[in-house]
């Protein structure tokens, strides 16, 4: 029996993971992947927010090493953080199925770059699936776990913003696999990648990829309509092509690494002209061209941003006229009453040089604040600020402040404090931790500093940020509410900037949206009790 449901891609992935008997879901929230573990938890799955993506993948590796199935979720830039364990576990593999969701963001709806994580599959030698809609998110995730079991290999499962958030009709099976009984078999030759064992593992990896290439043929679907025009595509681009060129023959590839060479050759031979339609980098084009198969690449301008039906139509027609300028939308901004607003007003008025990070507070770069001057990636604000302190003339060095959020600090900011204490600049440094007690930008998720688990209800041991930085040897640690004590904060910041100390100021005030959510939950619980 199958249940008919209207669901998003993220919800479908959560349902498939639950129905596959996944024992543990790990991740770090990042748009467009954030809802997956929330939904998995609501279904009854065991899910955890980890401090960062590297921790998430390594924890899942541990679970899969006991023979259980494990799921890891992250956005595309999160895989950069998790790349170290990814490349090694590709060699050794796990007896339990391990699937890694990489949610890419073409068009940068909520990201600092448009990187195409299909490149990770080839670089690490890891198989990759790409669903085109909600139903395929459900069906292909099950296939990904089967493949992971068969080859002991981690599997990358690439979705994009449209697939994650668009809702479609899907059919869910009424059958569910039970979670597996965990056990661990000691086998260092498989699990410990010293050079002697890794050399053998690398050869196994390449042999497995050759075998997977044969299996990928089963996931290439040819829809023959025209002998004059053929399109090879994958992911959400398939949906656009259906509307943009209804007369074209289409080869939809769902298993995008390794590529199904036989199916591709057969399809290309059956049409006069064959065009590759894909978002992002020309990954399919490069892979197919490397086989010696002649196909037509897209023009360079279609490499940027999301595709749409109209853009796919233009791509196929070789139409490179500029796209219409989209209407101006409302610029993002910090919420009215946001605890970060007064902080940025003070930083602006003191003419600080601000090294920023990834989160809500990144919006401090925009008017009316314009008080953030450089930003790179999660956790980089501290170390980038330290680099500036070590090279700028003293007068300017004393103006440098690193700004980071509470969740981001626990993600990858801790090492920056180690660097500050160990290799301290002559002028010292000031780190400002904006603690709003949530992971706000991605949807108000919990983190190790909130004292609550993923479900917002279960208590957890709270990591106390001020204790952490004191224990690491920071000279001055101050806690202040910059909204209620704005003038005091300005004086404190001046004092710390003038000294040669290493200082951390924790600006602590809860996010107003998280407060509203928690108040609503409390009211609902009180009503239920009554």
N, C-alpha and C positions, 0 to 999 in steps of 0.2 A: 504494500500500500504506500502511496505517496501523498504528501500534504501539499496543497497549492498555497504559496505564500508570496506576498509582495515584500521584497527585501533588498537592501543595499548589498554591494559586493562585500563590504566589511562584515555585515551580518551573516552572509552566506558562508564566509570563511570561518566565522565562529561556530556556525552550525555544523559545518563539515568537520572541524576539529573535534567538536564534542561527539559527533556520531562516529568518528574514527577511533575513539577511545584514547584521545590524547591525555596523558597523565599530568602534564605540566605545561602551562603557557607562560612565557617570560617575555618581557619587552620593556621599552622605554617609550612614553607617549611622544608621538610626532605626527603631525598632519601630513598625509591623509590616512595614517594607519591606526590612529588612536582608539577608535571604537571597537576594534577587534577583541581585545582582551576584556574590555568591559562587558561586551555581549557574551563572550565565552564564560565569564564568571556568572552572569545572570542565568545562563543555562544550567549552571551547576558545575562548571569546570573549575579546576584548580589553577588560578591565575595570579601572577605577581608582577608588580612594577618593580623593576630593578634600578639601581643607582644610575646605570648607563647601559648602552647596547652591548658593550664588551662583556660586562657582567651577565647580561641577559643570555647571550649566546653561550658563554662558558657554563652557566648554571644549567641551561638546556642540554648541553653536551654531557654534563654529569648525569642528568636524568636518562638520556638516551643510552649512555654507557651501561646502564643497568637493564637494558632491554625494553624500556618503556618508550612510548611515543612522546615527542616533545615538539612544541611550536614556539618560534621566536618571531616577534613583530617589531618593526621599526620603519622609519621613513628612509629615503635613499641616503641622506648624509649620515644616518646612523650606522649604515653598513661600513662607512669609513672607520668609525670607532671600533667596530667589531671585526675589521679585516684581518687582524693578527690571528685570532683563533680560527677564522674561516679558512685561511689558506692551509693551516696545519691539519684541521679536522677533515679537509678534503682528501688528504693522504690516508689518515688512519680510519676515518669513518666511525660509525657507532652501530652496535647490534640492534638498537631500537631506532625507529624512524625519526629523523630530524629534518624539519622543514623550516626554512627561514623566509618570512614575508619581507620583501623589500618594496615599499610603497613609494614609487617615483612621483615627481611633481613637475611634469612639463608645464611651462608657462609660469612657474614659480608663484602659485597662488599663496603659498605660505612657506617659502624657502629662500635660501640665499644663493642657490645655483640650480641649474637644470641638468645635473649630471645624469647620465644614462647607465643604470646599473646592470644592463645586459652585458656590459664590458666585464663586470666581475665574474660572470659565469665562465667566460673564456679564460680570463686571467687566472682564476683559481682552479679551473677544471671541474666545475660543479654544474650538474644539469639544471636546466631552467624551464619552468612552465610559465605561460602567459595567457590568462583567461581574457575573453572579450566581453563578458557580461556576468550578471549575478549567477546564472545557472552554471556557467563554466567555473566560476569561483568555487562553487560547491563541488561539482563533479571532478574538476582537475585537482583540487586539493586532496581528494581521496586517492587519485592516481599518483600524486606526488608522494604520499606516504607509502603506497605500494612499491614505488620505485626505490624509495629510501630503504625500505626493508630488504628488497631483492639484492641491492648492491652495497648495502652498508654505507651509502653515500648521503651526505647532506644534500638537500634539494633547495634551490632558490625558487621562490614563487613571486614573480614580479607583477604587481598591479600598479595602476596609475590613478590619479585623482578622480577622473570620471568613472572608472570602474569601481573604485572604493565607495563613492558617494551616490552614484546613480542607483535608482530603485527599479527593479524589473520583477516580473512574475517568475517564480522558480518553483521547482518541485523538490520537496525534501523527503528522503526515505524515512520510513517509520522504524527501520532497523538501526540499532546502535551496537557497535563493538564495545566490549567491556575493556576497561583499563587493564593493562598487563601486569602480572606479578613481577616485581622487580627482583633482580639478582645481578651479581657481578662476578664474571669469570676473569681470573687473573691471566692476562696474555700480553706481557710487555712488548713482544715483537709486533703486535698489532696496535698497541695503545701508547707506546712511548717512542716519540719520533727523534731518537738519536740518529746520526747520519747513516749508520749501518742498516737500521731498520727502515729509515725514510727512503733510502734508495730503492729498496724492494717495493715499498708502498707506492712510490711514484710510478713504477712500471705497472703495478696493479691498477692504479688510477687510469692510466692511458688505455689499458686493455678494456677496462670497464666502460670508458667513454666510447670506444669503438663498438662495444655491444649495445650501449644505449643509443647510438646513432641508428642502429637497426630498428630498435623499438620506437624511435621518434617517427618512423614512417607511418605508424598507426595513428599518429596525432596530426597528420596533415590531411586536410579535407579540401578536395577540389570540387568547385561548383562550375560546371562547364555551361557557358551560354554562347560566347562569341569566340570565333577562331581568329579574329583580327586583333582583339585587345584582351590581354590577361594582366591581372594584378596579383602580386604576392604581398601578403600583409599579415599582421598579427595584432593581438591586443585590441584596444578600443578603435584603432584605425580600421579594423574590419567593419565595424558598424557604420563608420563614415563612408566607406567605399560602397556599401550596399545602396546607400541613397545617392551618392555622388555619381556612380557609374553602374546603374542597374543592368545595363546591357553587357557588362564585362564578365569574363570568366574570372573566378577568384580562387587562389590557393591560400587558405587560411592555415597558418602554422601555429599550433598551440604549444609544441615542445620546441622551444627556440634555441636550445643548445643541449646536445649537438643537433645540427640541422639535418633534416631528412633529405639527403642528396638525391635519392632515386625519385622521390615524389616531385622534387623541384625540377629535375631534368625532364621528366615526363611531361610536366605541365608547361615548361618553357618551350619544348618541342611542339606542343599542340597549338601554340598561338603565334601570330606574326610579330606582335609587339608585346613585350612584358615589362611592366612598370612596378617598381617597389614603392609601396606607400607605407611609411612608418614614421612615428613621432620620434623626435630626438635625433640621436646620431645615426648614421647610415650603417647600422650593425648588420641587418639582413643583406644589404647590398654588398658590404665588404665580404661577408661569409660566402655568399653565393658566387661573387666574382672570383674569390680564391679557389673555387672549384673549377674555374675555367668556363663558367656558364655566363653568357652574355645577357645582361638585364639592364634596364634603364634606371638610373638613380634620380632622386628628386633634386631640384635646384636648391642652391645653398640657403635661400631665404626660408624654405620650409623646414629647416633644421631647428628653428627657434619657435618656442611657444607650443601650445596645443594645436592639433589639427582640428578641423571642423568639417562638416559636409562641404561647405563652399571652398575651403582651402584644399580639401582632397580633390574636388572637381578641378580646381585651377592647377594643382600639381600634375594631374593626369593629362590635362590639356596643354601643359608646358606654358601656362600663363603666369608670367612673373610680374604682372602689374602690381603695384603696392596694394595691400589690403586696406579697406576703409578704416579710418581712424575711429576707434571705438569711442562712444560717448564717455565723458568724464564722470567717474563715480565719486562717491564720497571718500575722501582720504581716511585711512585708518587713524585712530587716535586713542590715547589713553582715556579710560572711562572717566566721566565726571565723578569726583570723589576718590579716584585712584590714589593709593598711598604714594605712588611714585611721582606725582605731579609736583609737589612742593620740593622734593629732592632735586628734580631737574631745574626748577626755578633757581635754587640756590647755586647749583653747579654753573648755570648760565651766568648768573649775576656776579659770581666770583671769577668768571673768565677761565674756568678750568679746562684743561685738555683731557678729554674723557675717552678712555678706552672701554668700549662697550662689549656686550655679549648677546646671546640669542635668547629672546623671550619678549614678554610684553614691554619691558623697559627699553627695548630697541627702538620703540616708537618715540623715545626722547630725541631722536635725530630730527624729527619733523617739527614744524611750527606748532605751537608758539614757543617751544623750548629751544630747539636747535642746539642741544647740549650734549651731543654724542658725536665723536669725530672719527673713530675708527672701530670696525667690528669685523671679526674673521669667522670664528666658529665657536661651538660650545666650549666654555672654559678658557678661551684664549685671552679674555680681557685682562686677566692678571699678568700673564707672562708677556703679552704685547706691551702693557703698561710698564713693566719692568725693563723691557728692552729700550723703551723711549727714555725712561729715567736714566739709563746708563750711558746714553749718547747725547742727549740734549744739553745745552748750556744750563748751568745751575738755575738761573732765573726761570727758564721755561720748565726744567725738570721738576721744580717744586710745584708746578701747576697740574702735574699729571695725576689723575685719579682713575683707578680701575673700578668699573661698576659691573656687578654680577648678581643674578638672582639666587634665591635659596636652593631651588631644585637644580639649577645649573651649577652652583657651587659644589653640591654633592655629586653631580654628574662627572665633571672633570676639572673643577676649580681647586680641589684640595691640593693637587700637585703644584699649582701656582703658588700657594702659600709656602710649600716646601722650598720652592725656588727663591721666594722672597726672603725667607729666613736664612737660607744657605748661602745664596749669592746676593746679598743685600746691596742695593745701590748706595752711593755715598750720601745721597740726600734722603735715604729711607724711602718709604712708599706708603700710599694710602689706598686701601681696598674698601670699597663700599658695597656691602652685601644687602641688597634690597629684599628683605624677607617678608613676603606676603602670605606665607604659610600654605602655598599650593603651587601646582604647575599650571599656571593660569592660561598661557597662550594656547595650549593644546586641548583645553577643555576641563580645567580644574581638577586634574588628577592628584592623587596623594603622592608623597615621596618620603624618603627616610626621615625627614625632619618634621613631619606633620603628626606623627604618633598614631596614624591610622593606616590600615591596609587598603588594598585596591577598592574594596566595596564601600569605603567611606564609613564603615561601622565598626569593623573588628579592630580592637586596640593593638598597637604595636609599640615596641620599644623605640622611643624617639631619640634620634641623633641630635644632640644639642650643639648647634654650630659654634657658639661662643666657647664651649668647653674644648671643642676640637682645635680651634685656632689658638687658644691659650696653651693647650698641651703641646702645640707645635713650636712654641717659642716666640709668638708675636708679642711685641713690646706693649702695645696698648690695645685693649678691646673695649669698645663702647657700644652700648645698646640705647637706641633713641627712637622716638616716634617723630619723624620729620614733619608730619602733618600737624600734630598738636604742639610740637616744640620747634617750630621752624627757625626762630631767631637763635635759640640755643644751638641748633644743629649748625647754623652758619658760623657761629663763633667757634664751635668745636672743630669744624672742618678747617677753618683758618689756622687754628692752633696746631693741628696734626700736620698740615701742609708745611708749616714753618719749621717743624722739628726734623731731626735726622732719624727718627724712629720708624720702625715698621708697624703700621697701625691698621686695624680693621674696625670699621664702624658698621654696626648692624642696624639698618633702618627697618624696624619691625612694626608692621601694622597689617592686619589681615586684609586680603582682597575682598572688596565689597560684594563681588559676585559669589564668592565662596561663602561669605557670611549669609547671604540671602538663601543660597542653596541649603545650607545647614539649618537655618531657621525654618525653612519649609519642611525639611525632613523631620525636625523635632516636633513641629506642629502636627504633621501626619502621624507620627508615632504616638503622640499624646491622644489624638483622636482615636487611634486604633486601640490604645489601652482603655480608654473610656468605654 
